[in-house]
Each structure stands twice: as C-alpha cells, then as structure tokens.
Amino acid sequence: MRLKPLKLGCIADDFTGATDLANNLVRTGMRVLQTIGVPAQALEVEVDAVVVALKSRTCAADQAVQQSLQACGWLLAQGAPQIYFKYCSTFDSTPQGNIGPVIEALMAALDTDFTVATPAFPANQRTVFKGHLFVGDVLLSESGMQLHPLTPMTDSNLVRVLQAQCRKPVGLIDYATVAQGAQAIRQRMAQLRHQGLAVAVVDALCDTDLMQLGAALKDMPLITAASGVAIGVPQNFGLAPSDQASVLPPVQGYRAIVSGSCSRATLRQVQQFIASGGAGRALDPLQALGANPQDVVAEILAWAEPLLPQGAVLVYSSAPADAVSATQNALGASAAGVLIEHHLAAVARGLVALGVRQLVLAGGETAGACVQALGISQMQIGPQIDPGVPWCYAHSPQIGGAGLHLALKSGNFGSDEFFTRAFEFLQGARS
C-alpha cells in the first residue's frame, strides 16, 4: 500500500520535548508517530505527523546541527511539506547554541530566508511579552532556570538571547501585532523580511494568540517553537480534535518513577510523592563515584524488588541547587551529568526487567538516556496527564518486545502530585 505523504515533519531537541509536542498535535486531531532518533528506514505506517526525538539540546552545537539536518532530510523524504523544530518552553540554551545554529542550518536546508521563534506555552505558564519570556508571574531569569546545571538562563530577553546564537539578524513581532490576528502577523512577517531580518521572536499570552500564529504560519517552510504553537497547526490541514487519536493498549505490570531533573517543579513532585507515603530511594552521585556502577544499580534494584508489588517506587537523583553545585564542583558539570544518566538508565532497564510496565521518566536528559537504554525506537502517543505530558506506549527489545507504558516528563512540567496522579490517570483512562 502506498502511504500518503506526511502533513508535518517535526524535530525535537530532547525526548521529553518530543512527547510534549506530539501530545499537543494528537490533542488537536493529528495521528502522530514519535521516533527515537532518525529512523533507518522509510515510514511504514500512515500518520499525519512524525516527531523525531533527538538528544541534541546540550551536545556540541555542530553535533546538534548535524543530527537536526539528518532528521530534516529523512522527514522531507517522507513528503513533509513543513518542518517544525521544537525546543524547550524555557528556551534552554547557551550563548553558543544550540537553538540558533540549528535554526540557521534548517533555514539553509529548506532554502528559506525567514522564520519565527517562540517558546510560548500559556497552558504551562510560559508567555512572551515584548520579547521577554515569563514563567508564571516572573521573568525566566528569576524562575529558577538561572540555576540550571547545564543551561542556566540568566537573560529573559529572547531577542537578545537568540541574537547571541545567530549570524542572521533577529527581530520581534510584539503583542500589539499578535492581538490583531493572523493577517496582521503575516503582514508584519513580510515587513521584517523586507527589512532583512531572518528570525522573529513572537509574543503570545494565551492560546488564542497561538491559534492565530498557527494560521499565519500555514505556508512557512520552517516553524521553530516550543510545543505551544502546535495547537494552531492542525487547523491548517482541516483537522479537528479526536479522542481516537490517543487510545493506548491495556495497562499491566508494576509502576516506577526514575527522576534526574533538578527543576523546582520536579523537586516538589519528589517531595510530595515521599510525603504521601511513596517509596523513594535517592541516588547520590558523590557516593556512586567511587563505587562499581553495577553494585550501585544492583543495590537499588534489590531495594525496589520487594516494594514493587505494593505500589509505585521512585528512584531519584533530583536535588536542590546547592547539592547540584557541590556535585559539579567535585566531578565537573559534564561528568556529573554523564554519571547520573548512566546510573539512572541502568536502573530503568533493571526495573523493567523486574516487571515494571508503567514507567515515568522525569527530566529530558534522564528520559533520553533511559529510553535509549531500553532500546525503544518508536512510541505511540496517548492521553495527556498534565499540560505537555502524555502517556505513551512502546515496545522494548529489552523485554522481548513486550509493551511498556511511558510518561516522559520535562523537568519543569506537571503538578506537585504528578507522580501519583500519572498512574491514577492511566488506570482511569483504561477503565
């Protein structure tokens, strides 16, 4: 059977961000397949969109560009008429990239001289006004992201942040224009393009703004944004919301959470889970440093095994900023991150071997390492737990190809009760 070409091809710079984007597309009526890395073969199922999940947010900029171009090439080969480059709603990056270099590389590959950029996602309290990113009621630089161990965000002015990463000039489409609707946005894009600007940061305060922006981007070869704009894209293809797009197979097996994020939201979730009686075990990187990794993982799994029949277990390296700083000072930021990812990925694989079939992974780097350790290559996107976080379903060769329900949670997303609520939600979705 000859498949219809894709309507939309998406590239995400981390795994939780990929499910975040896929979730918004599914909720608005698109049939979506998420792949882990660039597929080796052509698409074998008919879907409206494919989200290629990369682990490129914090790697070297040249590696991020190479991976993103490879993903773009594969998506174009599947017939995608439009490419959506997805980054974090807190615009996680450094003065060297990786957002700017990837945007410019994709523009060249798609032979386009203009695109937009906005991390706005009002449903998750990410808004942009006068080019400044707000997290809730505070500027990005005061939200806790200024303490991020890998990509500290100390400037809330996105035009300034993005211009530091780009060779091409960056401008702004402010709220006075956005509030007038899609036609006004299109006219402003044409003006900026005529003035020689290549990328425009776009203000957005509510979902209506994102719907209007989505309509204005109908004919753009390249969209760059967080997942928020995705709610306004399916309308361009005549699609409407449908519950059938998010149905997953039946639930089975034990429950577990593996958390490596140190964001304030995840720290609250860890504390809430343990305070409510949940079984939690901390992984201390400094203690793990001098030990045999296999012994560290084996000890954690031995702790978890008798507890799994009683309910969800949590293994976490999440820690406050001062503890993270101490670890980085002792090991170096990069080495500390690699050590934590390696151990948590081994723990996740061990938990699945013990019968866990419902697994929450918190933090983009953690989720990426764990999914790769489980050998997962594709995921079906299911119902939304909290804004930006859906349940997914995948087959893992590590468990003989058996099915596994996964929730890949960005560190900054989810309510304080997310870890408990996620499993209750999954059960309720199938009842």
DRENDO-1510 file (C-alpha; in Angstrom, 1 decimal, always signed):
<recs>
REC; n; res; u; v; w
REC; 1; MET; +0.0; +0.0; +0.0 .
REC; 2; ARG; +1.3; +3.4; -0.9 .
REC; 3; LEU; +1.3; +5.8; +2.0 .
REC; 4; LYS; +0.1; +9.3; +1.9 .
REC; 5; PRO; +2.9; +11.9; +2.5 .
REC; 6; LEU; +3.2; +13.5; +5.9 .
REC; 7; LYS; +1.5; +16.7; +6.6 .
REC; 8; LEU; +4.1; +17.8; +9.1 .
REC; 9; GLY; +7.6; +16.8; +10.0 .
REC; 10; CYS; +8.9; +17.6; +13.5 .
REC; 11; ILE; +12.4; +17.7; +15.1 .
REC; 12; ALA; +12.7; +17.9; +18.8 .
REC; 13; ASP; +15.9; +18.6; +20.7 .
REC; 14; ASP; +15.2; +16.2; +23.6 .
REC; 15; PHE; +12.9; +13.2; +24.3 .
REC; 16; THR; +10.5; +14.8; +26.8 .
REC; 17; GLY; +10.1; +17.8; +24.5 .
REC; 18; ALA; +9.3; +15.4; +21.7 .
REC; 19; THR; +6.4; +13.8; +23.6 .
REC; 20; ASP; +5.3; +17.3; +24.7 .
REC; 21; LEU; +5.0; +18.3; +21.0 .
REC; 22; ALA; +3.4; +15.0; +19.9 .
REC; 23; ASN; +0.9; +15.4; +22.7 .
REC; 24; ASN; -0.3; +18.8; +21.5 .
REC; 25; LEU; -0.6; +17.5; +17.9 .
REC; 26; VAL; -2.6; +14.4; +19.0 .
REC; 27; ARG; -4.9; +16.5; +21.1 .
REC; 28; THR; -5.7; +18.7; +18.1 .
REC; 29; GLY; -6.5; +15.8; +15.8 .
REC; 30; MET; -3.3; +14.6; +14.2 .
REC; 31; ARG; -2.2; +10.9; +14.1 .
REC; 32; VAL; +1.4; +11.1; +15.3 .
REC; 33; LEU; +4.3; +8.7; +15.5 .
REC; 34; GLN; +7.3; +9.6; +17.6 .
REC; 35; THR; +10.7; +8.1; +16.7 .
REC; 36; ILE; +13.8; +7.9; +19.0 .
REC; 37; GLY; +16.5; +9.2; +16.7 .
REC; 38; VAL; +16.4; +9.3; +12.9 .
REC; 39; PRO; +14.8; +6.1; +11.5 .
REC; 40; ALA; +17.0; +3.9; +9.3 .
REC; 41; GLN; +14.1; +3.0; +7.0 .
REC; 42; ALA; +11.2; +4.8; +5.4 .
REC; 43; LEU; +7.9; +5.3; +7.2 .
REC; 44; GLU; +5.8; +2.1; +7.3 .
REC; 45; VAL; +2.6; +3.4; +8.8 .
REC; 46; GLU; +0.3; +6.1; +7.6 .
REC; 47; VAL; +0.2; +9.1; +10.0 .
REC; 48; ASP; -0.2; +12.8; +9.7 .
REC; 49; ALA; +3.0; +13.8; +11.5 .
REC; 50; VAL; +6.2; +12.3; +12.7 .
REC; 51; VAL; +8.2; +13.7; +15.6 .
REC; 52; VAL; +11.9; +12.7; +15.5 .
REC; 53; ALA; +13.3; +12.9; +19.0 .
REC; 54; LEU; +16.9; +13.8; +19.3 .
REC; 55; LYS; +19.2; +14.2; +22.3 .
REC; 56; SER; +20.7; +17.4; +20.9 .
REC; 57; ARG; +19.8; +20.1; +23.5 .
REC; 58; THR; +23.1; +20.0; +25.4 .
REC; 59; CYS; +25.6; +18.4; +23.0 .
REC; 60; ALA; +28.1; +20.5; +21.0 .
REC; 61; ALA; +26.4; +22.8; +18.5 .
REC; 62; ASP; +28.0; +21.2; +15.5 .
REC; 63; GLN; +26.6; +17.8; +16.6 .
REC; 64; ALA; +23.2; +19.3; +17.2 .
REC; 65; VAL; +23.2; +20.8; +13.7 .
REC; 66; GLN; +24.4; +17.5; +12.1 .
REC; 67; GLN; +21.7; +15.5; +13.8 .
REC; 68; SER; +19.0; +18.0; +13.0 .
REC; 69; LEU; +19.9; +18.1; +9.4 .
REC; 70; GLN; +19.8; +14.4; +9.2 .
REC; 71; ALA; +16.3; +14.3; +10.8 .
REC; 72; CYS; +15.2; +17.1; +8.4 .
REC; 73; GLY; +16.4; +15.1; +5.4 .
REC; 74; TRP; +14.5; +12.0; +6.5 .
REC; 75; LEU; +11.3; +13.9; +7.1 .
REC; 76; LEU; +11.5; +15.6; +3.7 .
REC; 77; ALA; +12.0; +12.2; +2.1 .
REC; 78; GLN; +8.7; +11.1; +3.7 .
REC; 79; GLY; +6.9; +14.0; +2.0 .
REC; 80; ALA; +6.7; +16.5; +4.8 .
REC; 81; PRO; +5.9; +20.0; +3.3 .
REC; 82; GLN; +6.6; +21.8; +6.6 .
REC; 83; ILE; +9.3; +21.3; +9.3 .
REC; 84; TYR; +8.7; +22.1; +12.9 .
REC; 85; PHE; +11.8; +22.5; +15.1 .
REC; 86; LYS; +10.8; +22.1; +18.7 .
REC; 87; TYR; +12.9; +23.4; +21.7 .
REC; 88; CYS; +12.1; +23.9; +25.4 .
REC; 89; SER; +9.5; +26.4; +26.6 .
REC; 90; THR; +12.2; +27.8; +28.8 .
REC; 91; PHE; +14.4; +28.3; +25.8 .
REC; 92; ASP; +17.2; +26.2; +27.3 .
REC; 93; SER; +20.4; +27.1; +25.6 .
REC; 94; THR; +23.8; +28.8; +25.9 .
REC; 95; PRO; +25.4; +31.8; +24.1 .
REC; 96; GLN; +26.9; +29.2; +21.7 .
REC; 97; GLY; +23.6; +27.5; +20.9 .
REC; 98; ASN; +22.1; +25.1; +20.2 .
REC; 99; ILE; +18.8; +26.8; +19.2 .
REC; 100; GLY; +20.3; +29.5; +16.9 .
REC; 101; PRO; +22.8; +27.3; +15.0 .
REC; 102; VAL; +20.1; +24.7; +14.4 .
REC; 103; ILE; +17.6; +27.2; +13.2 .
REC; 104; GLU; +20.0; +28.7; +10.7 .
REC; 105; ALA; +21.1; +25.3; +9.4 .
REC; 106; LEU; +17.5; +24.3; +8.9 .
REC; 107; MET; +16.7; +27.6; +7.1 .
REC; 108; ALA; +19.6; +26.9; +4.7 .
REC; 109; ALA; +18.5; +23.3; +4.1 .
REC; 110; LEU; +14.9; +24.4; +3.4 .
REC; 111; ASP; +16.0; +27.3; +1.3 .
REC; 112; THR; +14.0; +29.8; +3.3 .
REC; 113; ASP; +15.2; +33.3; +4.4 .
REC; 114; PHE; +12.7; +33.8; +7.2 .
REC; 115; THR; +11.1; +32.0; +10.2 .
REC; 116; VAL; +9.7; +32.7; +13.7 .
REC; 117; ALA; +10.7; +31.7; +17.2 .
REC; 118; THR; +8.6; +31.5; +20.3 .
REC; 119; PRO; +8.7; +29.3; +23.3 .
REC; 120; ALA; +5.2; +30.5; +24.5 .
REC; 121; PHE; +3.1; +27.7; +26.0 .
REC; 122; PRO; +0.4; +29.5; +28.1 .
REC; 123; ALA; -1.2; +26.2; +29.4 .
REC; 124; ASN; +2.1; +25.6; +31.2 .
REC; 125; GLN; +2.5; +29.3; +32.3 .
REC; 126; ARG; +5.1; +30.2; +29.6 .
REC; 127; THR; +4.3; +33.5; +28.0 .
REC; 128; VAL; +6.2; +36.0; +25.9 .
REC; 129; PHE; +5.6; +39.8; +26.1 .
REC; 130; LYS; +7.8; +42.4; +24.5 .
REC; 131; GLY; +10.2; +39.6; +23.6 .
REC; 132; HIS; +10.6; +38.7; +27.3 .
REC; 133; LEU; +9.9; +35.1; +28.5 .
REC; 134; PHE; +7.9; +34.7; +31.6 .
REC; 135; VAL; +7.4; +31.6; +33.7 .
REC; 136; GLY; +4.2; +32.1; +35.6 .
REC; 137; ASP; +4.4; +35.7; +37.0 .
REC; 138; VAL; +8.2; +36.0; +37.0 .
REC; 139; LEU; +10.8; +36.5; +34.3 .
REC; 140; LEU; +12.7; +33.5; +33.1 .
REC; 141; SER; +15.8; +34.8; +34.8 .
REC; 142; GLU; +14.1; +34.7; +38.2 .
REC; 143; SER; +12.2; +31.4; +37.8 .
REC; 144; GLY; +14.9; +29.0; +38.9 .
REC; 145; MET; +16.2; +28.5; +35.4 .
REC; 146; GLN; +19.1; +30.8; +36.2 .
REC; 147; LEU; +20.4; +27.9; +38.3 .
REC; 148; HIS; +20.0; +25.2; +35.7 .
REC; 149; PRO; +23.1; +23.0; +35.9 .
REC; 150; LEU; +23.6; +22.7; +32.1 .
REC; 151; THR; +21.8; +25.6; +30.5 .
REC; 152; PRO; +21.4; +28.4; +33.0 .
REC; 153; MET; +19.1; +31.1; +31.7 .
REC; 154; THR; +20.1; +34.5; +33.1 .
REC; 155; ASP; +18.5; +36.7; +30.4 .
REC; 156; SER; +14.8; +36.8; +29.8 .
REC; 157; ASN; +15.1; +38.9; +26.6 .
REC; 158; LEU; +14.7; +36.3; +23.9 .
REC; 159; VAL; +15.7; +38.6; +21.0 .
REC; 160; ARG; +19.0; +39.2; +22.8 .
REC; 161; VAL; +19.5; +35.6; +23.7 .
REC; 162; LEU; +18.8; +34.3; +20.2 .
REC; 163; GLN; +20.8; +37.1; +18.5 .
REC; 164; ALA; +23.9; +35.9; +20.5 .
REC; 165; GLN; +23.5; +32.5; +18.9 .
REC; 166; CYS; +22.7; +33.6; +15.3 .
REC; 167; ARG; +24.6; +35.2; +12.5 .
REC; 168; LYS; +21.4; +36.4; +10.9 .
REC; 169; PRO; +19.5; +39.4; +12.4 .
REC; 170; VAL; +16.8; +38.7; +14.9 .
REC; 171; GLY; +13.7; +40.9; +15.4 .
REC; 172; LEU; +10.3; +40.9; +17.2 .
REC; 173; ILE; +6.6; +40.6; +16.4 .
REC; 174; ASP; +5.2; +42.1; +19.5 .
REC; 175; TYR; +1.8; +41.7; +21.1 .
REC; 176; ALA; +0.3; +44.8; +19.5 .
REC; 177; THR; +0.5; +42.9; +16.2 .
REC; 178; VAL; -0.3; +39.4; +17.5 .
REC; 179; ALA; -3.5; +40.7; +19.1 .
REC; 180; GLN; -4.8; +41.8; +15.7 .
REC; 181; GLY; -4.8; +38.3; +14.4 .
REC; 182; ALA; -3.3; +36.1; +11.7 .
REC; 183; GLN; -3.4; +38.6; +8.8 .
REC; 184; ALA; -1.6; +41.2; +10.9 .
REC; 185; ILE; +1.0; +38.7; +11.8 .
REC; 186; ARG; +1.5; +37.8; +8.2 .
REC; 187; GLN; +1.9; +41.4; +7.2 .
REC; 188; ARG; +4.4; +42.0; +10.0 .
REC; 189; MET; +6.4; +39.0; +8.9 .
REC; 190; ALA; +6.5; +40.4; +5.4 .
REC; 191; GLN; +7.7; +43.8; +6.7 .
REC; 192; LEU; +10.5; +42.2; +8.8 .
REC; 193; ARG; +11.6; +40.0; +5.9 .
REC; 194; HIS; +11.7; +43.1; +3.6 .
REC; 195; GLN; +13.9; +44.8; +6.2 .
REC; 196; GLY; +16.4; +41.9; +6.0 .
REC; 197; LEU; +15.6; +40.2; +9.3 .
REC; 198; ALA; +15.7; +36.4; +9.3 .
REC; 199; VAL; +14.1; +35.3; +12.6 .
REC; 200; ALA; +11.4; +37.0; +14.5 .
REC; 201; VAL; +10.6; +36.2; +18.2 .
REC; 202; VAL; +6.8; +36.3; +18.6 .
REC; 203; ASP; +4.8; +37.4; +21.6 .
REC; 204; ALA; +2.0; +35.3; +22.9 .
REC; 205; LEU; -0.1; +35.5; +26.1 .
REC; 206; CYS; -2.9; +32.9; +25.6 .
REC; 207; ASP; -4.0; +30.0; +23.4 .
REC; 208; THR; -5.9; +32.3; +21.1 .
REC; 209; ASP; -2.6; +34.0; +20.2 .
REC; 210; LEU; -1.1; +30.6; +19.4 .
REC; 211; MET; -4.1; +29.7; +17.2 .
REC; 212; GLN; -3.7; +32.9; +15.3 .
REC; 213; LEU; +0.0; +32.4; +14.9 .
REC; 214; GLY; -0.5; +28.9; +13.7 .
REC; 215; ALA; -2.8; +30.1; +11.0 .
REC; 216; ALA; -0.3; +32.8; +10.0 .
REC; 217; LEU; +2.4; +30.1; +9.6 .
REC; 218; LYS; +0.4; +27.9; +7.2 .
REC; 219; ASP; +2.8; +28.3; +4.2 .
REC; 220; MET; +6.0; +28.7; +6.2 .
REC; 221; PRO; +8.6; +26.0; +5.3 .
REC; 222; LEU; +10.0; +26.2; +8.8 .
REC; 223; ILE; +8.4; +26.7; +12.2 .
REC; 224; THR; +10.6; +27.0; +15.3 .
REC; 225; ALA; +8.9; +27.0; +18.7 .
REC; 226; ALA; +8.1; +25.1; +21.9 .
REC; 227; SER; +5.1; +22.8; +21.7 .
REC; 228; GLY; +2.6; +25.6; +22.3 .
REC; 229; VAL; +2.3; +26.7; +18.7 .
REC; 230; ALA; +1.4; +23.1; +17.8 .
REC; 231; ILE; -2.2; +23.6; +18.9 .
REC; 232; GLY; -2.6; +26.1; +16.0 .
REC; 233; VAL; -1.0; +23.9; +13.2 .
REC; 234; PRO; -3.5; +21.1; +12.6 .
REC; 235; GLN; -6.2; +23.6; +11.7 .
REC; 236; ASN; -4.2; +24.4; +8.6 .
REC; 237; PHE; -4.8; +20.8; +7.4 .
REC; 238; GLY; -8.5; +20.7; +8.1 .
REC; 239; LEU; -8.1; +18.6; +11.2 .
REC; 240; ALA; -10.1; +18.8; +14.5 .
REC; 241; PRO; -9.7; +17.2; +17.9 .
REC; 242; SER; -10.5; +13.5; +18.3 .
REC; 243; ASP; -10.2; +11.2; +21.3 .
REC; 244; GLN; -9.5; +8.2; +19.0 .
REC; 245; ALA; -6.0; +9.6; +18.2 .
REC; 246; SER; -4.9; +8.9; +21.8 .
REC; 247; VAL; -6.2; +5.4; +22.6 .
REC; 248; LEU; -3.5; +3.1; +24.0 .
REC; 249; PRO; -3.4; -0.6; +24.7 .
REC; 250; PRO; -4.4; -2.0; +28.1 .
REC; 251; VAL; -2.4; -1.3; +31.2 .
REC; 252; GLN; -0.3; -4.0; +33.0 .
REC; 253; GLY; +2.7; -4.6; +35.3 .
REC; 254; TYR; +4.4; -2.7; +38.1 .
REC; 255; ARG; +4.8; +1.0; +38.4 .
REC; 256; ALA; +8.0; +3.1; +38.8 .
REC; 257; ILE; +9.4; +6.6; +38.5 .
REC; 258; VAL; +13.0; +7.5; +37.6 .
REC; 259; SER; +13.8; +11.2; +38.1 .
REC; 260; GLY; +17.0; +13.0; +37.3 .
REC; 261; SER; +15.6; +16.5; +36.9 .
REC; 262; CYS; +16.6; +19.2; +39.4 .
REC; 263; SER; +14.0; +21.7; +38.4 .
REC; 264; ARG; +11.8; +23.2; +41.2 .
REC; 265; ALA; +8.7; +21.5; +39.8 .
REC; 266; THR; +10.3; +18.1; +39.9 .
REC; 267; LEU; +11.8; +18.7; +43.4 .
REC; 268; ARG; +8.3; +19.4; +44.7 .
REC; 269; GLN; +7.0; +16.3; +43.0 .
REC; 270; VAL; +9.6; +14.1; +44.6 .
REC; 271; GLN; +8.9; +15.7; +48.0 .
REC; 272; GLN; +5.1; +15.3; +47.6 .
REC; 273; PHE; +5.4; +11.6; +46.5 .
REC; 274; ILE; +7.6; +10.7; +49.5 .
REC; 275; ALA; +5.5; +12.8; +51.9 .
REC; 276; SER; +2.3; +11.0; +50.8 .
REC; 277; GLY; +3.9; +7.6; +51.7 .
REC; 278; GLY; +5.5; +6.7; +48.4 .
REC; 279; ALA; +8.7; +4.6; +48.5 .
REC; 280; GLY; +11.7; +6.7; +47.4 .
REC; 281; ARG; +15.4; +6.0; +47.0 .
REC; 282; ALA; +18.0; +8.7; +46.3 .
REC; 283; LEU; +21.0; +8.1; +44.1 .
REC; 284; ASP; +23.9; +10.2; +45.4 .
REC; 285; PRO; +26.4; +10.9; +42.6 .
REC; 286; LEU; +29.2; +11.5; +45.1 .
REC; 287; GLN; +28.7; +8.2; +46.8 .
REC; 288; ALA; +28.3; +6.4; +43.4 .
REC; 289; LEU; +31.6; +7.9; +42.1 .
REC; 290; GLY; +33.9; +5.6; +43.9 .
REC; 291; ALA; +31.7; +2.5; +43.6 .
REC; 292; ASN; +31.3; -0.1; +41.0 .
REC; 293; PRO; +28.3; +1.0; +38.9 .
REC; 294; GLN; +26.9; -2.5; +38.7 .
REC; 295; ASP; +27.0; -2.7; +42.5 .
REC; 296; VAL; +25.2; +0.7; +42.9 .
REC; 297; VAL; +22.4; -0.3; +40.5 .
REC; 298; ALA; +22.1; -3.8; +42.0 .
REC; 299; GLU; +21.6; -2.3; +45.5 .
REC; 300; ILE; +18.9; +0.0; +44.2 .
REC; 301; LEU; +17.1; -2.9; +42.4 .
REC; 302; ALA; +17.4; -5.1; +45.5 .
REC; 303; TRP; +15.6; -2.3; +47.4 .
REC; 304; ALA; +12.9; -1.9; +44.8 .
REC; 305; GLU; +12.1; -5.5; +44.1 .
REC; 306; PRO; +10.1; -6.4; +47.3 .
REC; 307; LEU; +8.3; -3.0; +47.1 .
REC; 308; LEU; +7.1; -3.1; +43.5 .
REC; 309; PRO; +4.1; -5.4; +44.3 .
REC; 310; GLN; +2.9; -2.8; +46.9 .
REC; 311; GLY; +2.9; +0.2; +44.6 .
REC; 312; ALA; +5.0; +2.7; +42.7 .
REC; 313; VAL; +8.6; +3.2; +43.6 .
REC; 314; LEU; +10.7; +6.3; +43.0 .
REC; 315; VAL; +14.5; +6.4; +42.2 .
REC; 316; TYR; +15.8; +9.9; +42.0 .
REC; 317; SER; +18.9; +12.0; +41.8 .
REC; 318; SER; +16.9; +15.2; +41.9 .
REC; 319; ALA; +18.5; +17.6; +44.4 .
REC; 320; PRO; +18.4; +21.3; +45.3 .
REC; 321; ALA; +20.8; +23.8; +43.6 .
REC; 322; ASP; +23.4; +23.7; +46.4 .
REC; 323; ALA; +23.7; +19.9; +46.3 .
REC; 324; VAL; +23.9; +20.1; +42.5 .
REC; 325; SER; +26.7; +22.7; +42.7 .
REC; 326; ALA; +28.6; +20.5; +45.2 .
REC; 327; THR; +28.4; +17.6; +42.9 .
REC; 328; GLN; +29.5; +19.6; +39.9 .
REC; 329; ASN; +32.4; +21.1; +41.8 .
REC; 330; ALA; +33.6; +17.7; +42.7 .
REC; 331; LEU; +33.1; +16.0; +39.4 .
REC; 332; GLY; +32.6; +18.7; +36.8 .
REC; 333; ALA; +29.3; +19.6; +35.3 .
REC; 334; SER; +29.6; +17.3; +32.2 .
REC; 335; ALA; +31.0; +14.3; +34.1 .
REC; 336; ALA; +28.3; +14.6; +36.8 .
REC; 337; GLY; +25.6; +14.6; +34.2 .
REC; 338; VAL; +27.0; +11.6; +32.4 .
REC; 339; LEU; +27.4; +9.7; +35.7 .
REC; 340; ILE; +23.8; +10.3; +36.7 .
REC; 341; GLU; +22.4; +9.5; +33.3 .
REC; 342; HIS; +24.4; +6.2; +33.1 .
REC; 343; HIS; +23.3; +5.0; +36.5 .
REC; 344; LEU; +19.6; +6.0; +36.1 .
REC; 345; ALA; +19.4; +4.4; +32.7 .
REC; 346; ALA; +20.7; +1.1; +34.1 .
REC; 347; VAL; +18.2; +1.4; +37.0 .
REC; 348; ALA; +15.3; +1.9; +34.5 .
REC; 349; ARG; +16.4; -1.1; +32.5 .
REC; 350; GLY; +16.6; -3.2; +35.7 .
REC; 351; LEU; +13.2; -2.0; +36.9 .
REC; 352; VAL; +11.6; -3.1; +33.6 .
REC; 353; ALA; +13.4; -6.5; +33.9 .
REC; 354; LEU; +11.7; -6.8; +37.3 .
REC; 355; GLY; +8.3; -6.4; +35.7 .
REC; 356; VAL; +7.7; -2.6; +35.6 .
REC; 357; ARG; +5.4; -1.8; +32.7 .
REC; 358; GLN; +4.3; +1.7; +33.7 .
REC; 359; LEU; +7.3; +4.0; +33.9 .
REC; 360; VAL; +7.5; +7.7; +34.5 .
REC; 361; LEU; +10.8; +9.4; +33.5 .
REC; 362; ALA; +11.4; +12.9; +34.8 .
REC; 363; GLY; +13.9; +15.2; +33.1 .
REC; 364; GLY; +14.9; +15.5; +29.4 .
REC; 365; GLU; +18.4; +14.1; +29.8 .
REC; 366; THR; +17.3; +11.3; +32.1 .
REC; 367; ALA; +14.4; +10.4; +29.8 .
REC; 368; GLY; +16.7; +10.3; +26.8 .
REC; 369; ALA; +19.2; +8.0; +28.5 .
REC; 370; CYS; +16.6; +5.7; +29.8 .
REC; 371; VAL; +14.7; +5.3; +26.5 .
REC; 372; GLN; +17.9; +4.6; +24.7 .
REC; 373; ALA; +18.9; +2.0; +27.3 .
REC; 374; LEU; +15.6; +0.3; +26.8 .
REC; 375; GLY; +16.2; +0.1; +23.0 .
REC; 376; ILE; +13.0; +1.9; +22.2 .
REC; 377; SER; +12.8; +3.2; +18.6 .
REC; 378; GLN; +9.1; +4.4; +18.3 .
REC; 379; MET; +6.3; +5.5; +20.6 .
REC; 380; GLN; +2.6; +5.8; +20.2 .
REC; 381; ILE; +1.3; +9.0; +21.8 .
REC; 382; GLY; -1.7; +8.6; +24.2 .
REC; 383; PRO; -3.8; +10.8; +26.5 .
REC; 384; GLN; -2.5; +13.9; +28.3 .
REC; 385; ILE; -1.8; +13.7; +32.0 .
REC; 386; ASP; -0.9; +17.3; +32.6 .
REC; 387; PRO; -0.3; +20.0; +30.0 .
REC; 388; GLY; +2.6; +18.9; +27.9 .
REC; 389; VAL; +2.9; +15.4; +29.3 .
REC; 390; PRO; +1.1; +12.4; +27.7 .
REC; 391; TRP; +1.3; +8.7; +28.4 .
REC; 392; CYS; +3.0; +6.9; +25.6 .
REC; 393; TYR; +3.2; +3.2; +24.5 .
REC; 394; ALA; +6.3; +1.5; +23.1 .
REC; 395; HIS; +7.8; -2.0; +22.6 .
REC; 396; SER; +11.2; -2.7; +24.2 .
REC; 397; PRO; +13.6; -5.3; +22.9 .
REC; 398; GLN; +15.0; -5.4; +26.4 .
REC; 399; ILE; +11.8; -7.3; +27.5 .
REC; 400; GLY; +11.4; -9.4; +24.4 .
REC; 401; GLY; +9.4; -6.8; +22.6 .
REC; 402; ALA; +6.7; -6.6; +25.2 .
REC; 403; GLY; +4.7; -3.4; +25.6 .
REC; 404; LEU; +5.5; -0.6; +28.0 .
REC; 405; HIS; +3.6; +2.5; +29.0 .
REC; 406; LEU; +5.9; +5.5; +29.4 .
REC; 407; ALA; +5.5; +9.1; +30.5 .
REC; 408; LEU; +8.4; +11.4; +29.6 .
REC; 409; LYS; +8.1; +14.5; +31.8 .
REC; 410; SER; +10.0; +17.6; +31.2 .
REC; 411; GLY; +11.6; +18.7; +34.5 .
REC; 412; ASN; +9.6; +21.9; +34.7 .
REC; 413; PHE; +6.2; +20.4; +33.9 .
REC; 414; GLY; +3.4; +18.8; +36.0 .
REC; 415; SER; +1.5; +19.5; +39.2 .
REC; 416; ASP; +3.0; +18.7; +42.6 .
REC; 417; GLU; +1.0; +15.5; +42.7 .
REC; 418; PHE; +2.1; +14.4; +39.2 .
REC; 419; PHE; +3.9; +11.2; +40.1 .
REC; 420; THR; +0.9; +9.8; +41.9 .
REC; 421; ARG; -1.7; +11.3; +39.6 .
REC; 422; ALA; +0.0; +9.9; +36.5 .
REC; 423; PHE; -0.7; +6.3; +37.4 .
REC; 424; GLU; -4.2; +7.0; +38.6 .
REC; 425; PHE; -4.9; +8.8; +35.4 .
REC; 426; LEU; -3.6; +5.9; +33.3 .
REC; 427; GLN; -5.8; +3.4; +35.1 .
REC; 428; GLY; -8.8; +5.7; +34.7 .
REC; 429; ALA; -8.1; +6.2; +31.0 .
REC; 430; ARG; -8.4; +2.5; +30.5 .
REC; 431; SER; -11.4; +1.8; +32.9 .
</recs>
